[in-house]
């Protein structure tokens, strides 16, 4: 007889323990063990480590998989168990790791592969291949595609939270903190009598009453500087939406700005300034024609502005012209800094309100949340646990499916907060998402190409670009180190049917088979694979942090980012007053409910997992483990550099500091 030393580690999640009897079978290349009962009258408590021996008449060779099941004790109800992993030491002295990290809720037999990654074309054990196929069949039942609305990326089908598989749901800690943050924010507002108040603001100082105890360093700065042109311009670079601005080399034909409008005394010309690379454009054309919402029984207004900015000799980005509607007309004036105080301020307020809608629906919801869900669902449907791609990407799917389910249920549904309190809510959501998807390109999702295509390589003080490019390079080296270890040549990529199914599903269900997006339909080279996986990780971690984490910083002071506006823009100059501005702002209830939402969406939970941190041991081989350690060291070094730079900044840029970036779209 020979003995196999078995270590069973129960996960540390709340309620992950079980009182049921646990059974195991070891399967090797030369045979298998008996179905062995670990009947020791001990409970498998959260975080517990249990040791057992499994005896066999002779060695069963190299271990391929284990079979696990649990059976309820007599007169006891069946409960759930969350095993983390099983470690087996063979009589020959080899150690085999079996990552599990899933809930076992019934008495069925589950098979788990040894931790060494295997691609489908090299998996030559008959039971190993069978378990691989069975796993994917089960996953295709658990993770089914659904269509929320025609013309936007598909999502996972789920009728309610309980229909989400246990593995992808929030932890108890995450759930508790999420609900507490949401409840306390609205409770505070209701106690102040604000959440249901449909009156207009009568004084700018009244707005300070809202969330007076919920302040950040940057939200205070915004409140003080929101009217300033230099701060208005800086937000296009380092605010929550750094994706709109691009260098302007030719004025759009529908934006007839002249030299005499923007340059007094003829000291400069737009043509010369464009040649020098000093002119920039933000064009919100995707909002054109969108029917604005009705809030509290009152028609709201949403513009599709064009904004012209100039880089000044002191390296500031200053707005020099704003047109609030796309079609030039006598009643659509071009507003200038030389106009009256409230004409110019109102023009900027309309731009900031349009930016809110563009940011929330396109830059934030579509380009991070919805795409991250597509990447995750395709992974979970098409790639088994033993595959190197699964091991690499599954940590970057944490909580994404539940947070997106909640977004559809609580934000953009018929009764959702966004539907009720945003100008682009209700009937505007789907048209904007459809337009946005049609404009997405693969290059625009890859920050090096996106920055180059927008002509922003040398814009000064552009910290989103600086930190983002360095993060992209670090992630790219990490992905190359992992996937380059498993895929030695292009032929191996082409032969991997599971890999090809993953990308083809993404092309079909995420990008609706639109070839003009440039999204690959299949992988032909290792280089292509590494680039795409880098984009997937960057999108769900760094990019999401850049466009999500600062929402309360820049939106906590409503006048800087109104979710909606109650009056149309001025059609003639010279008549706007402070009263006009106050009556244009969203009413009190719209303001405070919008602010409560951005407070919730900016609040990280205490069980956050930062970029590069991996709580689950999916990899077993020495090379991937070393690559992970190198990745963590590089992220730590970048974090130190960012903190050092921020010491000298009046407004620090922290959103792409690795110590502030979550590993996945989780909020």
N, C-alpha and C positions, 0 to 999 in steps of 0.2 A: 504494500500500500504506500502511496505517496500523498503528502498533504499540501494543499494550496492555502496560503494564509490570506484571508479575505478581510478587508477593512471597509465598512459601510459608513459613510458620512452623511448624516441628515442635514439638510439645509438649515440656515439660521433664520429663515423667514418666520414671521409669526404664524402659529398654527401649523407648522410644517411637520410636527411630530405625529406619530401613530402608535396605537396600542395593538394593532393587528399583527398577526404572525407573518414574518417575511420569509420568502422562499427564493432560492437562487439556483441556477444551473450554469455551469461553465462550459463553453463550447470552444473546442480547439481544432486545429488542423488534423489531429489524429484521433479524435473522439470527443466525448463529453462526459460530464459528471452526472451523478444522480441529482434529481430534483430535491435539494436539501433544505430542510426547515431549520431556521435559526430560532428555535423555540426555547428562549432563555428566560421567559417570563419578565422581560424588560421592555419598557417603552422606548421607542426611538424618539427621544426628545429633540427639540430644535437645537441644532449645532452638535448633537451627540456623535461620538465616534465609537463604533462597535467593532469588535474583533472576533473572528471565527475561523475555524478550519474546515475546509471541504476535502474529504478524502476520496481518492480514486485508486482503482487497482493498479494503474500504471499512468505514466505521463500521457496527457492528451495533446501534447505538442504546443505549438504557438497559439495563444488564445486569440479568438476571432471576435467573440461576443459573449455577453451574458444574458440570461433570461431572468427577469425579476417578476414576482407577483406577490400579492399580500392577501391574506384571508382573515376575515373577522373572527375574533374569539367567540366561543359559544355564549349566547345570550347578550353579546355586545353588538351595538350597531356598527356598520362599516364606516370608517373614517378615511380622510385623505392623508397622503404622505408626500413630502417633497424631499426625495433623496438628492443630494448634490452630486456625489460621485462614489464609485466603488473602485478600490485599489486591490489588485491581486498579485501576490508574490508567488511565483511558481517554484517547485522543488529544484529547478535548475538555477534559481537565483534571479530570474528576470522579473521585472516589475511592470505590470500592465495597468494603465489607467482607463477607466470607463466613465466619461462625463455623462451625466444624466440631466440634472437641472430641469426637471419637469414634475408636475403633479401626477400622482397615481391615485385615482379616485375610486377604482373598482377592483374586481378580482381577476381581471384579465392578465394574461402573460404578456410582458413587454420585453422587447429585445433591444439591447444597447451595444453599440460597436466599441471596440477598443479605440483609444484616443488617437492613434496614429492616423493622420488624414489619408484618405484614399479617394481617388477619382474613379468614376464609374468604369472606365475602360481597363483599369488595373485590378478591379475587385473580382477575384477569380474563385472565391469560395462560394459554393452553391447556397449555403444557408445565409452567408453574408449578403449575397446578391438578393436573395428572397427578402431578407429583413429590410434591405434598402428600398425595394419596391413596395413592400407593405407599409413602410413608414410614410412614403410619399402618397400612397393611396389614402391613408388616414388623414394626412395633412390636407389633401385636396378637399376632403369633406369638411374639415375644421375651418379652412381658410378659403372661402369661395368669393369669387369676384361679384361685385354688384355695381349698379350704375345709379348714383345719387341723382344726377341730372344729365341729360344728353349733352354731349359736347365738352365735358370736363373729365379729368382723369377718373378712372374707376377706383372703387374702394372695396374694403372687405365687407362682406354681407354680415350684418349683425342686427338682430331685432331689438336687443336690449343688452345691458352690460353683462348679464349672466350668460349670454350666448357667446361672449368672447372666451376663447380658451383660457384656462387659469393662468398659464405661463405669461400671457401678454397683459394681464390686468395690473392695475396699480397695487402696490403693497398697501398694507394696512396704514403704515405711516403716511404714505403719499396721499391716500384717500382721505385720511383724517385731516391732514394739514390743508389739502385742497378745499375741502368743504368748509373748514374753519375760516380760511382766508376769504372765501366767497361770502360766507354768512356774516362775518364781522364787518366787512366793508359796507354791505348794504344796511346792516343793522345800525351802524353809526350814522349813516345818511338818513335813515328813517327817523331816528331819534332827533335829528336836527330839523326834521320836517322838510327835507329837501327832495327825497327820492320821488315823491309824487306831486311835487309842486310844478305847475305848468306855466308859471309866470316868467316873464323875461327878467334878465338882470338889469338893475337900474343904476348900478355903480360897479366899476371895475374892481373895487376893493372887496365887494361882497363875495367875489369868487374865491377869495382867500379863505373863506370860512370852510370850504369843502376840503376835507382831508387835511385840516391844519396840523394834525398830529402825524400825518404820513408824508414826510418830506425826505428828499435826498439832496445831497450837495448840488447835483446838476439841476434838479427841479427848482431849487431856490435860484440858481443862476439863470435859468430860463425865465422865471418870473421877473427877474430884474432886467434882462436884456432882450426880451422877445421882440420889441419894436425896432431894434437896431438892424440896419441893412447888413452889416458885417456878420452878425449872428445868423440872420436869415440865410445868407449865402453859405455859411460854414456848415449848416445842417445838411446841405446836399452832399457834403463830403463825409461828415462824421456823425450825422444824426442816425435815426433808425431806418432811413431809406437812402442809402448811398448808390442806388441803382438807376436813378433817372438821368443824372447829369452826363453830358458828353461834349467833347470839343466841337465847336461849330466852325466849319470851313465855308459854308454857304448858307445864307439866310433862307429859311423856308419861304416859298412863294406866298404863303398865307400869313406871313408875319412881316408886314411892310415897315420895318424900322428904318429910319433915315439917320444920316450922320448928324443933322441939325437937331434931331430929337435928343440924342444921347451925349453929344459932345458939344458943349458950348464954345462959341468963338472959333469953331473949326480947327481946334488944336490937334485933333486926331480924326481918323476915318475908320469906319467899321472894316473896310476891306483890308487896310493895313494891319489893324489889330487882329483880324482873323488870320492873316498870313503869319503873324508873330505867334499865333497859338494862344492868344489871350482872351478869346471869346468862347463862351460855353452856353449850351442850350439845354433846357428841360422842357420836354413836350409831352403833355398829358393827353394826347390825341385818343388814347384808348377809352377815355371817359366820354368822348363826344357822342351825343345821341342817347346816352343812358338816361332813362326816366328816373328822376329823383324821387325819393321816398315822401310819404305823407306821415308826419309824426305828430301825435296828439291832435289829430284832425287838421293839421296845417301843412300846406305844401312846403317842401324844402327845396334847396337849390344846390346843384353840383355843376361846377364848370369844368371845362377841358382846356386849361390855360397853356400858354407858351411863355417861358421865362428866359430872358437873355441876361447873362452875367459876364462880368469882365474881371480878369485877374489884374489887380493894380500893382504898381511898382513896389509897394510894401507887402506884397504876397497875400493880399486879402481877396476874397471872391465876393464881388459886390453886384447886386442886381441893378441893371440899368434900364430894363423895359419889361413890362408885363402886359400881355393881351389875354383876356379871360375866356374868350371863346375862339373857336378855331377859324371861323369865317370872318375875314375883315369886313367891317361895316361902320357906318357913321355912328350907330348906337353901340359899337364895340370898340371903345377908344383904347389906345395904347397908353398905359399908365407909366409915369416916369417919376424918378426921385425928386424932380423939380416941381411936381404937382403939390397941391395942398396936403397938409399932414394926413388928413383922414382919407382923402382919395388914395394916396399911396399906401397907407396902412391897410385900408380895406382890400386893395388889390393883393397885398401880401397875405392877408387873412384868407382870401379865397383860394390862393395857391396852396397854403398850408392845409386847408380843408380838403382840397383835391388830392394833395399828397397823402392825407390820412387814408382815403379810399384806395388809391393806387397801392399804397404800402400794404394795407391790411389784406386786400383781396388778391393782388398779383404777387408782390414781392414776398409777403409773409405766408399767406394761406396756400397759394398755388405752388410757389417755387420752393417752399421748404416742407410744409405739412403734407400736402397732397402727394407730392413726388416722393417724399420719404415713405409714405404709406404704400405707394406702388412698389418701391424697391423692396420693402419689407414683405408684403404679401407674396410677391413673386419669389422671393427667397424661401419663404416658409412653405410654399406650394411645390417648389421645383428642386430644391437642393436639400439633401439629407444631412443629418448631423455629422456624419463622417467626412463630408466633403470639406476641403480647405476653405472654400468661399463661405460656407456656413459658419465655420469656426471664426473666420475673420469678421464677418458682418453682423452676426446675431447680436453682439453687445450693442450695436448701433441701431437696433430696432426697439430698445427698451421703452415701454410705455407709449410708443407712437400710435398703436392701433386704438388704445383707449382714449388718449387725448383727442384724436381725430374724431372718434365716435362722439365724444362730448361736444366737440366743436360743431358738428352737424346737428346735434340734438339741442344744444343750449345757446349757440351763437347765430347760426344762419338758417335755422328752421323758421317755420311760420311765426312762432312765438319767441324766437331767440332774441338775445340782447342786441346783436348787430342789426337784425331785422327791424327792431323797434326804435333804435336810437342812432342810426347812421343814415346819412343822405343816400348812400349807395346800397342800403339794405333793402330787403324785400325784392321787388322786381328787378333791381339793378344788379344783384349778386351774380346770377348766372350769365347774363350778357357780358359782364366784365370778365368773369372767369373764362368764358369762351374766347373772347378777344385776346386775353392774356395768353392762353394756351397756344393760340395760333401764332403768337409772336415769339414764343419760346424757341430758342435754338440751343443745340448742344454747346456751342461756343459760349453762349451767354451764361451757362451753368458752370463753366470752368473759369475761375477768376483770372488766370494769366491771359487767356484769349479775350475775355470780356473787357478787361482793362485796356488791352491793346486796341480792340475794336472801337472802344469809346474814346480813344485818344487821350487817356488820362495817365500815361506813364510818368510824366514829369510835373504833374500838378503839385505844388508845395502843400505841406500840412495835411496830406490825405492819409490819415492813419488807418482807415479801413483797408485801403490798398496795401499799405506797408505791412501791416500785421497779417492781412489775409494772404498775401503772396508768400510770406515766410511760413505761414501755417500750411499752405498748399504744398510747398516744397517738402516740409517735414512729413506731412501725411503721404505724399507721393513716394518718398524714400522708404517709409514704413511699408506701404502696400507693395512696392517693388521688392523689398526684402522678403516679405511673406510669399507673395505669389511667384516671384522669381525662383524661389526655392522649390516650388512644386511644379512649375511649368518651365521646362528647360528650352523648349522650342515652340514655334508657331503651330506645328502639327499637333502637339498635345492639346493646345487650346481648341483647335478645330475638331478634334476627336471627342471632346467632352460634351456629350449630349445634354447633360444637366446644366452645364454652364450656358449652352446655347439656348436652352429652353428658358432660363432665367432672363436673358436679355431679350428674347423674342416676345415674352409676355410683357416686359416693361415697354417695349416699342408699341405693342398692340393696346395694352390696357392703360398705360400711362400717357402715351403720346398719340393714341388713337390712330396708329399706323400712318401718321403724317410724315412723309419722307423729307419734306422741306425742313423739319426740325434738325436734321443731321444726326439724330440718335441712331446708333448702329442697330441693325436688325439681327446681326450675328457677329461674333468675334472671329477674326482671322489671324490676329497676331497677339503675342504676349504684350506688346506695347499698348495696343488698343485696350486690352483687358485692364491693365494697370491704370491707364488714364481714366477709364470709366469708373472703376471701383474707387479711385481717389476722389472723383466727383461725388460719388454716392456718400462717402464718409464726410467729405467737406460740407455737403449740402445739409446733412442731418445734424451736424455738430457746429462747426465754425460759422457757416452762413446763417443758420437759424439763430445762433446767439447774437450775431451782428444785427439782425433785423427784429429780434424779439426782446432782448434783455433791457434795452433802453426805452421801452414804450412808456413807462411811467415817468422816467427822467424827462422826456421831451413832451409827453402828453398829459402829465399830471397838472400842468398849468394850462387849462383849456384854451385860452386865447391863442396859444402857440400852435395848437393842433385841434381845431374844432371838428367833431365828428359829423357835424351837419351845420347848415346855415339857413336862416329863416327868411331872408330877403334876397331878391335878385341883386346882381352887382349893379353899380351905377352905370347909366347909359350916357351920362354927360358928366363932365368934370365940374368941380367947384361947389357942389351941393352937400357933400358928405360931412357929417359932424360926429361928435362923440356919441350922441343919441342914435345916429344911424348905425354906428358900429355895435352898440349894445343891443339894439333891436335885431341886428343881423345875426348875432351870436345865437347858438342853440339855447332853448329855454332851460330853466333850472333842472328839471327832471332829466332831460336829455344829457345835460352836462354831467350831472353827478353819477348817473348810471354808466355813462361812457367811461368816466374816471375810475369807477369801481372795477370795471372790466379790465382796463389796462393795468390797474394795480394788481389784480389777480394774475394776469398773464405775465407780469414781470417778476412774480414772486417764486423763487426756487424753493423746493422742499428740502428738508434736512437729509433725506436719503439720496441726494443728488450723486450721480456717478460722473466724474469729470472725464474729459477727453483723455484717452490713453490709459485709463484705469479699467481693469478687467477683473470683476468680482468672481467670474466663473472660469475654471481652468479647462478650456476647450482644447488647447494645443498641448501636445506631449513632447514633441521633438525638440532637440536642443536648439536648432537654428531659429525657429519661430520664437522661442522663448527669449533668445538673445536679442532678436530684432525688436521685440516688445520692450525690453529693457532700454535699448538704444532710443526707441521712440519716446519713452518717458523722460529720458535724460534731455533730449532735444527740446521737448515741450517745457521742461523745467527751466532750461536756459533761456528760451524765448520769453517765458513769463517774467523772469528776472529783468531782461532787457526792456520789456514793455513797462514794468513798474518803474524802472530807472528813468525812462523817457518821460513818463507821466508826472514825475516830480516837478518838472519845469513847465508843465502845461497849465494854463488857466482853467481849461476844461479838459480833464484827463479822458483819454479814450481807453476804456477797460473792456469793452464787449468781446474782444477777440484775444484777451489774455487767457491762455490755457487753463488757468486756475479759476476762470469764470465760465468756461464752456462745458456744457453737458455733452455726454457721449452720444446723445440721441435727441430727437424731437420729443420732449417729454413734458412740455408745458405750452 
